Amino acid sequence: MTVSYNGPAIFAGSFRVFFFSAALWAIVSLGLWIMYLAAGMELVGDVTSWHAHELIYGYGGAVVAGFAFTAIPNWTGRTPLRGGTLALMFGFWAVARLAAALMLFDIQTMNIASLSEILFFTMFVGLAAREVIAGGNKRNFKIIAVFVLFFLSALVANLNRLELLEVPFLPWQTGLAILLLLICIIGGRIIPAFTANWLKKKLVEDGITNMDDQLPIMFDKFDVVVILFTVLTFVLFIAGYSDFTLFASVAAMVLHVIRLMRWKGMKTFSSPIVLVLHISYLWVPIGFALLVLSGVGLIDETTALHAWTIGAMGSTTLAVMTRATLGHANLPLTDSAVLTAIYTAVNLAAALRIMAAFMYDHYDMLIRASGGMWLLAFGLFVLKFGPIHFASSKS
């Protein structure tokens, strides 16, 4: 359903304002973190928790909102969210980020940051549920259930940091697990589908007509088992290390590797815009493998967490943001040097961060190099796609 829109272009679609702002926040928030680590900057409070919270609920929240309200109209056939309603939801997110930044400099904006963030997630989940329920396709209800879990996680995280609620676990770890679950669910839809579309064209060009064993296996009962086992493993991880956690992590790693192999990623090396989806998903089982190593004391837990945050989250979200922006701006989904540089930089950021755990003599250098690659990836995204996000919309 198409409805005329004549407002500011940045609010013509959720992918515009939220993808652009998420990328900016990825740069600003990491910049503050780097100043704290490397420049002796005087910051206030539990900066490690701040860093995790802003990556998961700040950056992650914006990307999920941008994706959700871009995808939901495709699922439901309803009018995309735009204009004043979108601007209000974005306003809550933006105020929360500004207040969060000021908190680092001992400015008492915790209440503003938490209230604004809760309002953002409340509006996000309420509007998403309304649209999906109105669309009537029950297949998408489970995605709304995950969005609700993300909202509840953000609510608990904010109540915890306001000292209004005490929980026996780190709330942001729950948020990370939910984001990874979204990657596993949505990735299971889009990665084999996009790969199949690309492979079909390539096989036709190569004169191959029998494609039955050449194409990815679409979502089936095996994928359901993988998702359910992943949920179990994350629950054990959040609850704390045990022999069950280690066993489940090994099994989850194997299941996700098998799942990835079913999607025929090895056939996509000639197309970075497709290949990056498979590389991004590979960080999920790598994270489980590193979690096992941390559980037996060979590395620290943050190494596994960074495989998931920089690798799985960072790479997957950039892959989705670039593809969605091009597609919804009616631009060709073709590979380019800039796209390749973006994908390479974010995956190098993850790889360098993991290497730091195994090359401790070069730890500081590798950490800074990882941060530099992250800033490069998102800086290139802002420069390349920012003009598209602000360009006039004809829809």
C-alpha positions as YAML, in Angstrom:
chain: A
units: angstrom
residues:
- id: 1
  name: MET
  ca: [0.00, 0.00, 0.00]
- id: 2
  name: THR
  ca: [1.51, 3.32, -1.09]
- id: 3
  name: VAL
  ca: [0.59, 6.60, 0.59]
- id: 4
  name: SER
  ca: [1.99, 9.96, -0.47]
- id: 5
  name: TYR
  ca: [4.55, 11.48, 1.91]
- id: 6
  name: ASN
  ca: [5.80, 15.06, 1.68]
- id: 7
  name: GLY
  ca: [7.71, 15.49, 4.94]
- id: 8
  name: PRO
  ca: [11.47, 15.52, 5.64]
- id: 9
  name: ALA
  ca: [13.24, 12.78, 3.70]
- id: 10
  name: ILE
  ca: [15.05, 11.46, 6.78]
- id: 11
  name: PHE
  ca: [11.65, 10.54, 8.29]
- id: 12
  name: ALA
  ca: [10.31, 8.98, 5.08]
- id: 13
  name: GLY
  ca: [11.34, 5.51, 6.28]
- id: 14
  name: SER
  ca: [12.67, 3.97, 9.46]
- id: 15
  name: PHE
  ca: [15.78, 2.66, 7.70]
- id: 16
  name: ARG
  ca: [16.79, 6.24, 6.91]
- id: 17
  name: VAL
  ca: [16.80, 7.84, 10.34]
- id: 18
  name: PHE
  ca: [17.65, 4.78, 12.43]
- id: 19
  name: PHE
  ca: [20.37, 3.25, 10.25]
- id: 20
  name: PHE
  ca: [22.09, 6.60, 9.82]
- id: 21
  name: SER
  ca: [21.84, 7.47, 13.53]
- id: 22
  name: ALA
  ca: [22.88, 3.98, 14.63]
- id: 23
  name: ALA
  ca: [26.05, 4.27, 12.54]
- id: 24
  name: LEU
  ca: [26.79, 7.71, 14.00]
- id: 25
  name: TRP
  ca: [26.30, 6.38, 17.51]
- id: 26
  name: ALA
  ca: [28.57, 3.41, 16.74]
- id: 27
  name: ILE
  ca: [31.28, 5.97, 15.97]
- id: 28
  name: VAL
  ca: [30.61, 8.39, 18.85]
- id: 29
  name: SER
  ca: [30.15, 5.79, 21.58]
- id: 30
  name: LEU
  ca: [33.27, 3.87, 20.59]
- id: 31
  name: GLY
  ca: [35.17, 7.15, 20.31]
- id: 32
  name: LEU
  ca: [34.34, 7.92, 23.94]
- id: 33
  name: TRP
  ca: [35.33, 4.39, 24.92]
- id: 34
  name: ILE
  ca: [38.68, 4.68, 23.12]
- id: 35
  name: MET
  ca: [39.38, 8.00, 24.84]
- id: 36
  name: TYR
  ca: [38.71, 6.27, 28.15]
- id: 37
  name: LEU
  ca: [41.04, 3.36, 27.33]
- id: 38
  name: ALA
  ca: [43.85, 5.07, 25.46]
- id: 39
  name: ALA
  ca: [43.90, 8.78, 26.18]
- id: 40
  name: GLY
  ca: [43.58, 8.87, 29.95]
- id: 41
  name: MET
  ca: [40.25, 10.67, 29.71]
- id: 42
  name: GLU
  ca: [38.50, 11.21, 33.05]
- id: 43
  name: LEU
  ca: [35.12, 9.51, 32.75]
- id: 44
  name: VAL
  ca: [32.69, 8.80, 35.58]
- id: 45
  name: GLY
  ca: [30.81, 5.69, 36.69]
- id: 46
  name: ASP
  ca: [30.85, 2.07, 35.55]
- id: 47
  name: VAL
  ca: [32.15, 2.73, 32.06]
- id: 48
  name: THR
  ca: [32.33, -0.94, 31.09]
- id: 49
  name: SER
  ca: [28.60, -1.39, 31.72]
- id: 50
  name: TRP
  ca: [27.97, 1.90, 29.89]
- id: 51
  name: HIS
  ca: [29.94, 0.61, 26.89]
- id: 52
  name: ALA
  ca: [27.95, -2.65, 26.77]
- id: 53
  name: HIS
  ca: [24.61, -0.93, 27.32]
- id: 54
  name: GLU
  ca: [25.14, 1.62, 24.55]
- id: 55
  name: LEU
  ca: [26.23, -1.00, 22.05]
- id: 56
  name: ILE
  ca: [23.33, -3.34, 22.75]
- id: 57
  name: TYR
  ca: [20.41, -1.04, 23.62]
- id: 58
  name: GLY
  ca: [21.66, 2.13, 21.92]
- id: 59
  name: TYR
  ca: [23.15, 0.90, 18.66]
- id: 60
  name: GLY
  ca: [21.28, -2.42, 18.65]
- id: 61
  name: GLY
  ca: [17.96, -0.80, 19.53]
- id: 62
  name: ALA
  ca: [18.24, 1.65, 16.64]
- id: 63
  name: VAL
  ca: [19.17, -1.01, 14.10]
- id: 64
  name: VAL
  ca: [16.38, -3.34, 15.20]
- id: 65
  name: ALA
  ca: [13.84, -0.50, 15.00]
- id: 66
  name: GLY
  ca: [15.14, 0.52, 11.57]
- id: 67
  name: PHE
  ca: [14.94, -3.06, 10.32]
- id: 68
  name: ALA
  ca: [11.57, -3.85, 11.91]
- id: 69
  name: PHE
  ca: [9.62, -0.93, 10.48]
- id: 70
  name: THR
  ca: [11.25, -1.45, 7.08]
- id: 71
  name: ALA
  ca: [10.44, -5.17, 6.97]
- id: 72
  name: ILE
  ca: [6.99, -5.14, 8.60]
- id: 73
  name: PRO
  ca: [5.25, -3.36, 5.66]
- id: 74
  name: ASN
  ca: [6.62, -6.12, 3.41]
- id: 75
  name: TRP
  ca: [5.17, -8.73, 5.77]
- id: 76
  name: THR
  ca: [1.79, -7.05, 6.20]
- id: 77
  name: GLY
  ca: [1.18, -4.88, 3.13]
- id: 78
  name: ARG
  ca: [0.45, -1.93, 5.42]
- id: 79
  name: THR
  ca: [1.74, 1.64, 5.12]
- id: 80
  name: PRO
  ca: [5.34, 2.11, 6.39]
- id: 81
  name: LEU
  ca: [5.89, 4.06, 9.59]
- id: 82
  name: ARG
  ca: [6.99, 7.60, 8.72]
- id: 83
  name: GLY
  ca: [6.53, 11.27, 9.54]
- id: 84
  name: GLY
  ca: [5.66, 12.51, 13.03]
- id: 85
  name: THR
  ca: [5.20, 9.11, 14.66]
- id: 86
  name: LEU
  ca: [8.60, 7.96, 13.45]
- id: 87
  name: ALA
  ca: [10.16, 11.29, 14.49]
- id: 88
  name: LEU
  ca: [8.72, 10.96, 18.01]
- id: 89
  name: MET
  ca: [10.08, 7.45, 18.46]
- id: 90
  name: PHE
  ca: [13.46, 8.55, 17.15]
- id: 91
  name: GLY
  ca: [13.36, 11.55, 19.50]
- id: 92
  name: PHE
  ca: [13.09, 9.28, 22.53]
- id: 93
  name: TRP
  ca: [16.08, 7.26, 21.28]
- id: 94
  name: ALA
  ca: [18.17, 10.38, 20.54]
- id: 95
  name: VAL
  ca: [17.48, 11.97, 23.95]
- id: 96
  name: ALA
  ca: [18.51, 8.72, 25.62]
- id: 97
  name: ARG
  ca: [21.80, 8.69, 23.73]
- id: 98
  name: LEU
  ca: [22.59, 12.34, 24.48]
- id: 99
  name: ALA
  ca: [21.81, 11.83, 28.16]
- id: 100
  name: ALA
  ca: [23.94, 8.68, 28.20]
- id: 101
  name: ALA
  ca: [26.91, 10.59, 26.76]
- id: 102
  name: LEU
  ca: [26.56, 13.32, 29.37]
- id: 103
  name: MET
  ca: [26.53, 10.72, 32.15]
- id: 104
  name: LEU
  ca: [30.17, 9.95, 31.40]
- id: 105
  name: PHE
  ca: [31.14, 13.48, 32.38]
- id: 106
  name: ASP
  ca: [29.43, 13.35, 35.79]
- id: 107
  name: ILE
  ca: [26.35, 15.17, 34.57]
- id: 108
  name: GLN
  ca: [23.33, 13.73, 36.37]
- id: 109
  name: THR
  ca: [21.23, 12.59, 33.42]
- id: 110
  name: MET
  ca: [20.70, 8.94, 34.36]
- id: 111
  name: ASN
  ca: [16.95, 9.39, 34.95]
- id: 112
  name: ILE
  ca: [16.52, 11.15, 31.60]
- id: 113
  name: ALA
  ca: [18.53, 8.48, 29.77]
- id: 114
  name: SER
  ca: [16.58, 5.60, 31.29]
- id: 115
  name: LEU
  ca: [13.13, 7.16, 30.96]
- id: 116
  name: SER
  ca: [13.73, 8.14, 27.33]
- id: 117
  name: GLU
  ca: [15.05, 4.69, 26.49]
- id: 118
  name: ILE
  ca: [12.07, 2.97, 28.12]
- id: 119
  name: LEU
  ca: [9.70, 5.23, 26.18]
- id: 120
  name: PHE
  ca: [11.53, 4.42, 22.95]
- id: 121
  name: PHE
  ca: [11.28, 0.66, 23.47]
- id: 122
  name: THR
  ca: [7.66, 0.91, 24.62]
- id: 123
  name: MET
  ca: [6.71, 2.82, 21.48]
- id: 124
  name: PHE
  ca: [8.76, 0.50, 19.28]
- id: 125
  name: VAL
  ca: [7.21, -2.71, 20.59]
- id: 126
  name: GLY
  ca: [3.69, -1.26, 20.72]
- id: 127
  name: LEU
  ca: [3.76, -0.05, 17.13]
- id: 128
  name: ALA
  ca: [5.43, -3.21, 15.83]
- id: 129
  name: ALA
  ca: [2.85, -5.42, 17.56]
- id: 130
  name: ARG
  ca: [0.00, -3.28, 16.22]
- id: 131
  name: GLU
  ca: [1.23, -3.54, 12.64]
- id: 132
  name: VAL
  ca: [1.92, -7.29, 12.71]
- id: 133
  name: ILE
  ca: [-1.37, -8.12, 14.44]
- id: 134
  name: ALA
  ca: [-3.26, -5.95, 11.94]
- id: 135
  name: GLY
  ca: [-1.47, -7.78, 9.12]
- id: 136
  name: GLY
  ca: [-2.88, -11.07, 10.43]
- id: 137
  name: ASN
  ca: [0.07, -13.31, 9.47]
- id: 138
  name: LYS
  ca: [0.67, -15.47, 12.54]
- id: 139
  name: ARG
  ca: [4.04, -16.56, 11.13]
- id: 140
  name: ASN
  ca: [5.44, -13.18, 12.18]
- id: 141
  name: PHE
  ca: [4.07, -13.25, 15.73]
- id: 142
  name: LYS
  ca: [7.20, -15.01, 17.00]
- id: 143
  name: ILE
  ca: [9.33, -12.07, 15.83]
- id: 144
  name: ILE
  ca: [7.12, -9.76, 17.90]
- id: 145
  name: ALA
  ca: [7.62, -12.10, 20.87]
- id: 146
  name: VAL
  ca: [11.39, -11.61, 20.52]
- id: 147
  name: PHE
  ca: [10.91, -7.83, 20.26]
- id: 148
  name: VAL
  ca: [8.92, -7.98, 23.51]
- id: 149
  name: LEU
  ca: [11.76, -9.90, 25.17]
- id: 150
  name: PHE
  ca: [14.19, -7.22, 23.98]
- id: 151
  name: PHE
  ca: [11.94, -4.54, 25.47]
- id: 152
  name: LEU
  ca: [11.73, -6.40, 28.79]
- id: 153
  name: SER
  ca: [15.49, -6.81, 28.82]
- id: 154
  name: ALA
  ca: [15.96, -3.06, 28.25]
- id: 155
  name: LEU
  ca: [13.41, -2.31, 30.97]
- id: 156
  name: VAL
  ca: [15.23, -4.53, 33.48]
- id: 157
  name: ALA
  ca: [18.59, -3.05, 32.46]
- id: 158
  name: ASN
  ca: [17.36, 0.49, 33.08]
- id: 159
  name: LEU
  ca: [15.63, -0.32, 36.36]
- id: 160
  name: ASN
  ca: [18.81, -2.08, 37.46]
- id: 161
  name: ARG
  ca: [21.08, 0.87, 36.72]
- id: 162
  name: LEU
  ca: [18.60, 3.19, 38.47]
- id: 163
  name: GLU
  ca: [18.90, 0.82, 41.47]
- id: 164
  name: LEU
  ca: [15.15, 0.26, 41.45]
- id: 165
  name: LEU
  ca: [15.56, -3.45, 40.71]
- id: 166
  name: GLU
  ca: [18.33, -5.89, 41.59]
- id: 167
  name: VAL
  ca: [18.86, -8.96, 39.42]
- id: 168
  name: PRO
  ca: [21.36, -11.83, 39.83]
- id: 169
  name: PHE
  ca: [22.69, -11.50, 36.27]
- id: 170
  name: LEU
  ca: [24.00, -8.84, 33.91]
- id: 171
  name: PRO
  ca: [20.95, -7.44, 32.08]
- id: 172
  name: TRP
  ca: [22.96, -6.43, 29.04]
- id: 173
  name: GLN
  ca: [24.02, -10.05, 28.54]
- id: 174
  name: THR
  ca: [20.33, -10.88, 28.21]
- id: 175
  name: GLY
  ca: [19.99, -8.11, 25.64]
- id: 176
  name: LEU
  ca: [22.96, -9.48, 23.70]
- id: 177
  name: ALA
  ca: [21.49, -12.99, 23.73]
- id: 178
  name: ILE
  ca: [18.17, -11.65, 22.38]
- id: 179
  name: LEU
  ca: [19.92, -9.74, 19.58]
- id: 180
  name: LEU
  ca: [21.85, -12.88, 18.65]
- id: 181
  name: LEU
  ca: [18.61, -14.84, 18.68]
- id: 182
  name: LEU
  ca: [17.14, -12.30, 16.25]
- id: 183
  name: ILE
  ca: [20.19, -12.76, 14.02]
- id: 184
  name: CYS
  ca: [19.68, -16.52, 14.13]
- id: 185
  name: ILE
  ca: [15.94, -16.31, 13.34]
- id: 186
  name: ILE
  ca: [16.03, -13.57, 10.70]
- id: 187
  name: GLY
  ca: [19.33, -14.80, 9.30]
- id: 188
  name: GLY
  ca: [17.71, -18.18, 8.81]
- id: 189
  name: ARG
  ca: [15.17, -16.49, 6.55]
- id: 190
  name: ILE
  ca: [17.21, -14.00, 4.58]
- id: 191
  name: ILE
  ca: [20.63, -15.65, 4.16]
- id: 192
  name: PRO
  ca: [19.46, -18.76, 2.27]
- id: 193
  name: ALA
  ca: [16.85, -16.71, 0.37]
- id: 194
  name: PHE
  ca: [19.28, -14.02, -0.81]
- id: 195
  name: THR
  ca: [21.90, -16.67, -1.56]
- id: 196
  name: ALA
  ca: [19.42, -18.71, -3.60]
- id: 197
  name: ASN
  ca: [18.37, -15.66, -5.61]
- id: 198
  name: TRP
  ca: [21.98, -14.84, -6.45]
- id: 199
  name: LEU
  ca: [22.97, -18.45, -7.17]
- id: 200
  name: LYS
  ca: [20.04, -19.00, -9.52]
- id: 201
  name: LYS
  ca: [21.15, -16.08, -11.68]
- id: 202
  name: LYS
  ca: [24.76, -17.24, -11.65]
- id: 203
  name: LEU
  ca: [23.88, -20.85, -12.49]
- id: 204
  name: VAL
  ca: [21.68, -19.72, -15.38]
- id: 205
  name: GLU
  ca: [24.56, -17.57, -16.68]
- id: 206
  name: ASP
  ca: [26.82, -20.64, -16.43]
- id: 207
  name: GLY
  ca: [24.31, -22.73, -18.39]
- id: 208
  name: ILE
  ca: [23.40, -25.00, -15.46]
- id: 209
  name: THR
  ca: [19.72, -25.97, -15.37]
- id: 210
  name: ASN
  ca: [19.72, -28.73, -12.75]
- id: 211
  name: MET
  ca: [19.89, -26.65, -9.57]
- id: 212
  name: ASP
  ca: [18.37, -29.02, -7.00]
- id: 213
  name: ASP
  ca: [21.61, -29.78, -5.14]
- id: 214
  name: GLN
  ca: [23.19, -26.40, -5.88]
- id: 215
  name: LEU
  ca: [20.88, -24.17, -3.83]
- id: 216
  name: PRO
  ca: [20.68, -23.47, -0.08]
- id: 217
  name: ILE
  ca: [18.32, -25.48, 2.11]
- id: 218
  name: MET
  ca: [15.52, -23.22, 3.30]
- id: 219
  name: PHE
  ca: [14.24, -22.99, 6.87]
- id: 220
  name: ASP
  ca: [13.02, -26.41, 8.05]
- id: 221
  name: LYS
  ca: [12.77, -28.55, 11.19]
- id: 222
  name: PHE
  ca: [16.55, -28.66, 11.59]
- id: 223
  name: ASP
  ca: [16.59, -24.87, 11.88]
- id: 224
  name: VAL
  ca: [13.89, -25.06, 14.57]
- id: 225
  name: VAL
  ca: [16.10, -27.45, 16.56]
- id: 226
  name: VAL
  ca: [19.07, -25.09, 16.18]
- id: 227
  name: ILE
  ca: [17.04, -22.11, 17.40]
- id: 228
  name: LEU
  ca: [15.63, -23.99, 20.40]
- id: 229
  name: PHE
  ca: [19.05, -25.30, 21.39]
- id: 230
  name: THR
  ca: [20.51, -21.82, 21.00]
- id: 231
  name: VAL
  ca: [17.89, -20.44, 23.39]
- id: 232
  name: LEU
  ca: [18.78, -23.14, 25.93]
- id: 233
  name: THR
  ca: [22.49, -22.36, 25.62]
- id: 234
  name: PHE
  ca: [21.93, -18.63, 26.10]
- id: 235
  name: VAL
  ca: [19.81, -19.29, 29.20]
- id: 236
  name: LEU
  ca: [22.61, -21.41, 30.67]
- id: 237
  name: PHE
  ca: [25.17, -18.73, 29.73]
- id: 238
  name: ILE
  ca: [23.20, -15.96, 31.43]
- id: 239
  name: ALA
  ca: [22.67, -18.14, 34.51]
- id: 240
  name: GLY
  ca: [26.43, -18.71, 34.89]
- id: 241
  name: TYR
  ca: [29.13, -21.17, 33.89]
- id: 242
  name: SER
  ca: [28.66, -24.86, 34.55]
- id: 243
  name: ASP
  ca: [29.47, -28.14, 32.85]
- id: 244
  name: PHE
  ca: [26.04, -27.89, 31.18]
- id: 245
  name: THR
  ca: [26.97, -24.47, 29.74]
- id: 246
  name: LEU
  ca: [30.18, -25.83, 28.23]
- id: 247
  name: PHE
  ca: [28.48, -28.90, 26.77]
- id: 248
  name: ALA
  ca: [25.65, -26.82, 25.34]
- id: 249
  name: SER
  ca: [28.12, -24.32, 23.84]
- id: 250
  name: VAL
  ca: [30.01, -27.08, 22.03]
- id: 251
  name: ALA
  ca: [26.76, -28.52, 20.68]
- id: 252
  name: ALA
  ca: [25.50, -25.06, 19.66]
- id: 253
  name: MET
  ca: [28.74, -24.36, 17.82]
- id: 254
  name: VAL
  ca: [28.46, -27.62, 15.84]
- id: 255
  name: LEU
  ca: [24.78, -27.08, 15.03]
- id: 256
  name: HIS
  ca: [25.39, -23.55, 13.73]
- id: 257
  name: VAL
  ca: [28.32, -24.67, 11.59]
- id: 258
  name: ILE
  ca: [26.14, -27.37, 10.02]
- id: 259
  name: ARG
  ca: [23.37, -24.82, 9.50]
- id: 260
  name: LEU
  ca: [25.78, -22.44, 7.79]
- id: 261
  name: MET
  ca: [27.10, -25.19, 5.51]
- id: 262
  name: ARG
  ca: [23.53, -25.90, 4.35]
- id: 263
  name: TRP
  ca: [23.34, -22.34, 2.98]
- id: 264
  name: LYS
  ca: [26.07, -22.86, 0.32]
- id: 265
  name: GLY
  ca: [28.13, -19.84, 1.30]
- id: 266
  name: MET
  ca: [31.27, -21.30, -0.28]
- id: 267
  name: LYS
  ca: [29.70, -20.69, -3.68]
- id: 268
  name: THR
  ca: [29.34, -16.91, -3.14]
- id: 269
  name: PHE
  ca: [32.97, -15.74, -3.06]
- id: 270
  name: SER
  ca: [32.53, -13.67, -6.21]
- id: 271
  name: SER
  ca: [29.85, -11.49, -4.57]
- id: 272
  name: PRO
  ca: [30.87, -9.69, -1.36]
- id: 273
  name: ILE
  ca: [27.32, -8.41, -0.76]
- id: 274
  name: VAL
  ca: [26.14, -12.04, -0.48]
- id: 275
  name: LEU
  ca: [29.29, -13.56, 1.00]
- id: 276
  name: VAL
  ca: [29.28, -11.10, 3.91]
- id: 277
  name: LEU
  ca: [25.99, -12.56, 5.15]
- id: 278
  name: HIS
  ca: [27.66, -15.95, 5.58]
- id: 279
  name: ILE
  ca: [30.81, -14.52, 7.15]
- id: 280
  name: SER
  ca: [28.68, -12.50, 9.56]
- id: 281
  name: TYR
  ca: [26.78, -15.59, 10.66]
- id: 282
  name: LEU
  ca: [30.04, -17.53, 11.10]
- id: 283
  name: TRP
  ca: [30.78, -15.31, 14.11]
- id: 284
  name: VAL
  ca: [27.87, -16.97, 15.95]
- id: 285
  name: PRO
  ca: [29.55, -20.41, 16.21]
- id: 286
  name: ILE
  ca: [32.95, -18.74, 16.67]
- id: 287
  name: GLY
  ca: [31.49, -16.99, 19.71]
- id: 288
  name: PHE
  ca: [30.32, -20.32, 21.14]
- id: 289
  name: ALA
  ca: [33.77, -21.84, 20.53]
- id: 290
  name: LEU
  ca: [35.44, -18.94, 22.35]
- id: 291
  name: LEU
  ca: [32.89, -19.25, 25.17]
- id: 292
  name: VAL
  ca: [34.09, -22.82, 25.66]
- id: 293
  name: LEU
  ca: [37.71, -21.68, 25.79]
- id: 294
  name: SER
  ca: [36.81, -19.02, 28.34]
- id: 295
  name: GLY
  ca: [34.90, -21.58, 30.39]
- id: 296
  name: VAL
  ca: [38.04, -23.73, 30.77]
- id: 297
  name: GLY
  ca: [40.17, -20.69, 31.62]
- id: 298
  name: LEU
  ca: [42.19, -20.30, 28.42]
- id: 299
  name: ILE
  ca: [40.88, -16.82, 27.56]
- id: 300
  name: ASP
  ca: [38.61, -14.31, 29.24]
- id: 301
  name: GLU
  ca: [34.88, -14.15, 28.62]
- id: 302
  name: THR
  ca: [35.02, -10.75, 26.91]
- id: 303
  name: THR
  ca: [36.74, -12.36, 23.92]
- id: 304
  name: ALA
  ca: [33.67, -14.49, 23.20]
- id: 305
  name: LEU
  ca: [31.40, -11.52, 23.81]
- id: 306
  name: HIS
  ca: [33.34, -9.40, 21.31]
- id: 307
  name: ALA
  ca: [33.10, -12.15, 18.69]
- id: 308
  name: TRP
  ca: [29.35, -11.77, 19.03]
- id: 309
  name: THR
  ca: [29.13, -7.99, 19.39]
- id: 310
  name: ILE
  ca: [31.72, -6.85, 16.82]
- id: 311
  name: GLY
  ca: [31.55, -9.90, 14.58]
- id: 312
  name: ALA
  ca: [27.99, -11.23, 14.57]
- id: 313
  name: MET
  ca: [26.22, -7.98, 15.50]
- id: 314
  name: GLY
  ca: [28.47, -5.48, 13.77]
- id: 315
  name: SER
  ca: [28.96, -7.38, 10.54]
- id: 316
  name: THR
  ca: [25.37, -8.62, 10.24]
- id: 317
  name: THR
  ca: [23.83, -5.22, 10.91]
- id: 318
  name: LEU
  ca: [26.10, -3.49, 8.41]
- id: 319
  name: ALA
  ca: [25.31, -6.16, 5.83]
- id: 320
  name: VAL
  ca: [21.58, -5.68, 6.40]
- id: 321
  name: MET
  ca: [21.76, -1.86, 6.57]
- id: 322
  name: THR
  ca: [23.67, -1.57, 3.30]
- id: 323
  name: ARG
  ca: [21.41, -4.02, 1.48]
- id: 324
  name: ALA
  ca: [18.16, -2.56, 2.87]
- id: 325
  name: THR
  ca: [19.20, 1.02, 2.10]
- id: 326
  name: LEU
  ca: [20.07, 0.20, -1.49]
- id: 327
  name: GLY
  ca: [16.93, -1.86, -1.99]
- id: 328
  name: HIS
  ca: [14.46, 0.63, -0.49]
- id: 329
  name: ALA
  ca: [16.11, 3.57, -2.22]
- id: 330
  name: ASN
  ca: [15.59, 1.72, -5.53]
- id: 331
  name: LEU
  ca: [19.33, 1.51, -6.13]
- id: 332
  name: PRO
  ca: [20.96, -1.59, -7.68]
- id: 333
  name: LEU
  ca: [22.12, -4.32, -5.27]
- id: 334
  name: THR
  ca: [25.55, -4.54, -6.81]
- id: 335
  name: ASP
  ca: [28.97, -4.96, -5.29]
- id: 336
  name: SER
  ca: [31.32, -1.99, -5.06]
- id: 337
  name: ALA
  ca: [34.72, -1.10, -3.63]
- id: 338
  name: VAL
  ca: [33.09, 0.86, -0.81]
- id: 339
  name: LEU
  ca: [30.84, -2.02, 0.20]
- id: 340
  name: THR
  ca: [33.77, -4.42, 0.16]
- id: 341
  name: ALA
  ca: [35.78, -2.00, 2.31]
- id: 342
  name: ILE
  ca: [32.92, -1.68, 4.83]
- id: 343
  name: TYR
  ca: [32.50, -5.43, 5.14]
- id: 344
  name: THR
  ca: [36.24, -6.07, 5.31]
- id: 345
  name: ALA
  ca: [36.83, -3.41, 7.96]
- id: 346
  name: VAL
  ca: [34.12, -4.59, 10.37]
- id: 347
  name: ASN
  ca: [35.21, -8.22, 10.11]
- id: 348
  name: LEU
  ca: [38.85, -7.20, 10.60]
- id: 349
  name: ALA
  ca: [37.71, -5.31, 13.70]
- id: 350
  name: ALA
  ca: [36.30, -8.54, 15.10]
- id: 351
  name: ALA
  ca: [39.30, -10.65, 14.07]
- id: 352
  name: LEU
  ca: [41.82, -8.22, 15.57]
- id: 353
  name: ARG
  ca: [39.87, -8.08, 18.85]
- id: 354
  name: ILE
  ca: [39.93, -11.89, 19.06]
- id: 355
  name: MET
  ca: [43.65, -12.00, 18.19]
- id: 356
  name: ALA
  ca: [44.35, -9.72, 21.15]
- id: 357
  name: ALA
  ca: [43.33, -12.53, 23.52]
- id: 358
  name: PHE
  ca: [45.94, -14.86, 22.03]
- id: 359
  name: MET
  ca: [48.74, -12.33, 21.38]
- id: 360
  name: TYR
  ca: [48.85, -10.60, 24.73]
- id: 361
  name: ASP
  ca: [52.24, -8.95, 24.09]
- id: 362
  name: HIS
  ca: [50.53, -6.95, 21.34]
- id: 363
  name: TYR
  ca: [47.22, -6.54, 23.19]
- id: 364
  name: ASP
  ca: [47.06, -2.73, 23.24]
- id: 365
  name: MET
  ca: [48.06, -2.39, 19.60]
- id: 366
  name: LEU
  ca: [45.51, -4.97, 18.46]
- id: 367
  name: ILE
  ca: [42.74, -3.40, 20.55]
- id: 368
  name: ARG
  ca: [43.41, 0.01, 19.01]
- id: 369
  name: ALA
  ca: [43.62, -1.48, 15.52]
- id: 370
  name: SER
  ca: [40.29, -3.22, 16.11]
- id: 371
  name: GLY
  ca: [38.73, 0.06, 17.20]
- id: 372
  name: GLY
  ca: [40.17, 1.79, 14.16]
- id: 373
  name: MET
  ca: [38.65, -0.79, 11.81]
- id: 374
  name: TRP
  ca: [35.25, -0.39, 13.52]
- id: 375
  name: LEU
  ca: [35.41, 3.39, 13.09]
- id: 376
  name: LEU
  ca: [36.47, 2.97, 9.45]
- id: 377
  name: ALA
  ca: [33.58, 0.61, 8.68]
- id: 378
  name: PHE
  ca: [30.93, 2.86, 10.17]
- id: 379
  name: GLY
  ca: [32.58, 6.03, 8.91]
- id: 380
  name: LEU
  ca: [32.43, 4.68, 5.36]
- id: 381
  name: PHE
  ca: [28.79, 3.72, 5.88]
- id: 382
  name: VAL
  ca: [27.90, 7.25, 7.01]
- id: 383
  name: LEU
  ca: [29.77, 8.83, 4.10]
- id: 384
  name: LYS
  ca: [28.37, 6.45, 1.48]
- id: 385
  name: PHE
  ca: [24.79, 6.04, 2.69]
- id: 386
  name: GLY
  ca: [24.14, 9.27, 4.58]
- id: 387
  name: PRO
  ca: [23.36, 11.19, 1.36]
- id: 388
  name: ILE
  ca: [20.93, 8.43, 0.39]
- id: 389
  name: HIS
  ca: [19.17, 8.61, 3.75]
- id: 390
  name: PHE
  ca: [18.71, 12.37, 3.40]
- id: 391
  name: ALA
  ca: [17.77, 12.32, -0.30]
- id: 392
  name: SER
  ca: [14.21, 13.27, -1.20]
- id: 393
  name: SER
  ca: [11.71, 10.42, -1.12]
- id: 394
  name: LYS
  ca: [9.28, 10.11, -4.02]
- id: 395
  name: SER
  ca: [7.05, 7.62, -2.29]
...
